[in-house]
């Protein structure tokens, strides 16, 4: 594909009317265009994610967020001349008078939500979360994230995996806080095909999630209430050394089927899956890793922020409350309820705990820092509050409650 044809592909993908993640849209787009090579796909993918990370600035620069405008702004940011590439044929049609005027115009001063690259409707919520550090935190959430691994102690040890990865040419180092964690660089293509991954020696998991699993403590009867594909269930199984029982529950059968495959690969034998609402019973640890906005993962999925709406956020908060209510009835006396999200928004974190306390006065909040047995972690106090700027991890929230 010519450089101009690549630009047209980016415009076409951005113009697809769908609520699907950008990466999924791109994969579907390329399935119907087998003529494109790997280099073409990577180049278009890089442009798409550059646009997702800088969408507010690019739209502000051009006075609109139409796909053509965003691609033009991306070219300008790279110091390239759109006029030489918007020439028709397999590439984009020539620039319009309005586009030429927008290119020539001096941009107006940018509001804070443009400077911070976040949806305007979240400004008050993010200022509530970060205060004067808002722009620093948002700048960190706009960078490219490293790839974090969790070594599976059911199969091997961290030093062994570190040595093997380095021998394979992977740039990696031990994590500062997670005892089983390894941090790799941002370019780790093929890591999911590495023989160690295929043998179950490690899983891909952000350090903040690994910290949250350790905060759960070691139980003998554990409920993972919204397990999904089971990243935390697998980590819990390794921490428990396959002793006790973990019930991984979710309403999505496909996700639990994926967990069963991962558990077999990892050698995790103490996980059973359950489709639907929480099964009856009493558990000494109940983990609610709740569906959320994913605002803490914007480094990895920058397009998620632009697909979030006030209505979607309200619906997620309702699900979070429902899951907490289910969890409350499953925690044994003296047991733990661990609430976690990959969100930095107080409305999904602090506010959900506050309303939970009103509905369930039989629970008390435990000091998360007192439950930690590793080196001091920034952001770990009464609750665990992680962010790229503070902890060098994804944004994350974790609170521990005990049933009185």
N, C-alpha and C positions, 0 to 999 in steps of 0.2 A: 504493500500500500504506500502511496505517496504521502508526504507530510500533510498535504491538504486533505486527502481522503481520511487520514486518521482524525483530523479535526472534525470532519463531517460525521464520522462514527461517534465521536464524543458528543456532538450536538444531538444526534439521533437518540443516543442512550439517555441523555439528560431530558429529552422530550417525551419519553415513555410515561404515560399516565398510569402510575402504579404506586402502591404503598410499600412495595418490596424494597429490601436493602439494595443499595447501589451495586454491590458486588454480585448479587443474584440476578439483577437486571442485565448486567454486563455478560454474565455467563449465558443467559438465555439468548441474548443478542448475537453472541458469537457462534452459538450452536447452529444458527441458520446461515452463517457466513463462513464456511469452512476454508475459503480462500485466504483468510487472514492468518498470518504466521504468528509465532509466539512473540516475536519482537513487536509486531503491530499491537497485539493485545496488551503487552506490558506497557507500551508507550501510551496507549489510550487510557489504560487503567491508572497510570501515574497522573495523567491530566485530570481524570475524573476525581481522584482523591485530593489532588491539589485544589480543585474547585470546591470540593466539600469542606476542606479545611479553611478556605478563604472566601466562602460564598458571600458573607455579609460585605466584606471589603470589595469584592468584585462587583456585586450588585450596586453598591454605593458608587463605585467608580463609573459605572455605565448608566446609572439611573434606572435600572430595572434588572430583573433576574431571569429574563428569557434565556434559553440555552445558548443562543448565538452571543448574547451579551456577555454571559459568563465565560465563554471560550475566548472571546476577544479580550476581556480583562485578564485572563490567564496568560495570553500571549504578551500583553503589555507588561505584565509583572515580570516576565522572563526577558524583557527587552527585545522582543521580536515584533516585526511589522505585520499587522493583520492584513494590510492592503495586498501584500505579496502572496498571501495564502488564500484569501477569499476571492477566488478567481473563477468559480463555476466549475463545470465538468464534474469530476468525481469529488471535488472539494466543495466548500460552502459557496453559495452565491455571492457575488460582489457586495461590498459594504453599501448600505443605504445612506442617504444624506443624514438621517437621524443618527446612525451609528458613527459616521464620520464626525458629526458635531459633538457627540458624547466623548469621542476619543480626544478631540481638540480642547474640550472644556476643562477648566481646572476643577478638581473635585471639591465639593463643599466640605466643611468640617464634619468629621464623623461623630455620631453619637456614641455613647459608651457601649451599647450593645453591638455596634459595628466594630469598634475597637476590640471588644472582647470576643467577637465571633460567636454569638449565641442568639437565640430567638428573642425578639424584643419583649415578648410576654413574660419571659423568665427573669427580667432584670431585677425586679424587687426580690424575688426568691433567691437569686444568686448573691445579691448584695447582703441578704440576710444570712447566707451561709458563710460568706468570706469577708464581708466588711471592706475595709480599706485595701485588703489584699486581692480584691476581685480580679483586677486586670492581670496581676502576676499569676494567679491561679488559672485563669482562662488561657493565658499564653502557654502555660505548661500543659493544659488539656488540648492544645492545638498542635503539640509536637508529635513526632512519630514515636510510637511506643516500642520498647524492646520486647523480646519474646522471653517469657518466664517459663521455666520447667519445674515440675515437682518430681523428684526421684521417688520411685515406688519401693519403699523399704521392704515390701513383701518379696521382692525379687533381688535387690542389690543395694549398694550403698552409694552415697553422693560422690565420694572420691573416685570410685570405679567409673561412674558415668562421666564425670568431668574429664578424666584422662582419655576415655574412649572418644568423646566428642572432640576434644582438642586434637587427637590423632587424626580425626576425620576432617580437620580444617575448620571446625566451628569455633567462632569467637565466643568464649563463655567464661564465667567466673562464678564462684559460690555467692549466694545471696547473703545480705547482711543480717537479716532477721529470721527468715524461714529456714529451719535446720535442714530441710530436705530440698531446698530451692537452688536452682541454677539460673543465672541470667545470661541470655545470649544477646547478640546484636539485633538490629532491626531487619537485616537481610538473612533470613534463615530458610530460604526455599529448599524444599526437599526434606526438611526435618521430620515431617510426618511419614516419610518413607525410610527413615534411618532404621537400621536393623535393631537398635536398642528400643526405639519406639514400638516397632512391630512385635518385639518380644515382651512388651509390657514393662520395660525398665523405667520409663518416665511418661508423664502426661504433661500437656501444655496447660499451665495454670498460673495466673498472676499472683505475685507475692502477697498482695492484700488478701486474696481468697485463702491462701495457705495459712496466713495469720489467723483469719476468722475460724478456720477449722480447729486450730489449736486452742482457741478460746472456748470452743464447745466443751472441752474436757473429754475424758475417756468414760463413756457410758457402757452399760451392758445391754441395754435395750433402747435403741435410738430410732427416732422417726425423722426422716428427711422429707418434709411435707410438700415441698415443691421442687422435687429433685431434678427435673429436666433430664438431661443426658448424664447427670450423676457425677460431675466433677468433684463435688464435696463429699458425696457418699463414698467415692473411691478413696479420697484422702482420709476419711474417717476409718474406713476398713483397714487401711495401712497403719494408721495410728493405733487401732485396736488390735493389730496383729491377728486379724481374722477371728478374734474372740467375740462373744456376745452376738447380737443380731442388729442389723440395720434394715429398717423397712423404708424403701425408697418409693415415694408416692407422687403421682402426677396424673393430671387428666389427659395427658397426651401419650397415647400408647406408643407412637413412633419414637418419642424421646426415650421412653423406658426400654424399648427394644434396643436402642443404641447403647444404653447403659449396660444392658445384659451382655452385649458384645464386648464392651470395654472392660467389664468386670471379669469376663473369661480371659481376656488378654492379660489383665493385671494379676490374675490369680486370687482375686477377692471372692472368697467363698461364703462370707457372712452377710451378703446383701440379698434381700428378696424384694421384688417389685410389686407394686399394687396400683392398678389403674383406678382413678376416681378420687373421691374425697377421702379424707383421712380415715383409715380403718379404725374400728373400735379397739380400745385397749389403753394401757397406762405405760408411759415411757419415762425413763429417767432423764433423757435429753430429747428435746424436740427442736429441730432446726427449721426455721422458716426463712429460706433464701428466696425472698419474694420477687415475683415479676415486678419490674420497675422501669423507669424512664431510660435507664442505662446511661445517665448523664456522666457517670464516673468512667465510662469506657469510650468517651468521645475521641480519645487519641486513636483508638483502634477502629472505630466506626463513626467517622465524623459526619456522615450523612444522616445518622440517627437523630441528631439535634434538629435538623430541618424538617423531619417527618413528624416530630412531636407537636401536639396541639393541646390547648387547654382542656379540650374534651377528652382526649386520650389520657392525659395526666390524671384527670378526675376519675376516669374509669379504673386506672391502675391503683389509685389510692383506695377505691372501694374493694378491689380484689385483695389488697394488702390487709385491710381490716377484716375481711372475711377469713383469710388464712390465719390471722392471729386469733380470731375467735375459735376456729377449729382447733388450733394448737393448744389453747388454754384448757380445753376439756380433755386433752390427752396427756398433760404433764402430771406425773406422779407427785404426791406431796414431797417437798424437798427437792424436786427435780428442777431441771433448767429448761427455760425457753430461750432460744438464741434467735434474735431477729437480725437479719442481714439484708442489705441491698447493695447493688453496685451503682448507687446514686449519691450525689452530693446535695440533693435538694432537701431542706428541712421538712417540707410538707410530706415527703415520703419517709422520713426518718423520725425526727423528734416529735412531729405532730401525730404520727401514727401511734407512737408509744404513749403520748399524753392521752389520746382518746381511748387507747386500750386500758390504761390505768383507771379511767372513769368507769369502764364497763366491767373490769375484772379487778376489784380491789384486793383480791387474795394473792397478788403477786408483788414482789419487791425487786427493785433494780439492784443488781450486784455491780461492784466496781470491777470493770473489765481489766484494769491494770493489775489488780490483785490476783486475777486468774491466769496471768501470763507468767511463764517460767523461763523466758528467754532473755536475750539482751534488750535493753530499753528501746522501745519503738516510738518514733515521733507520732503524735496523734492518738496515742493510747492513754486514756484516762478513765473517767467513768464509763464512757463508751469508746469504741475505736473509730476514729474519723481519719480516713486516709485520702490523700490527693496526690497527683503527680508532683506538685510543688513542695508538698510537706514531706511525703514519704517516698517519692520516686516510684510510686505504684499507680494503678488505676484508682479512681475515686471510689471509696467504699465506706460503708457504715455497718457497725455491728454492736449490738447491745445484748446484755445477758440479764435475764429475769429469773427469779426463783419463786416457785410456788410455796407459799407459807404453809 
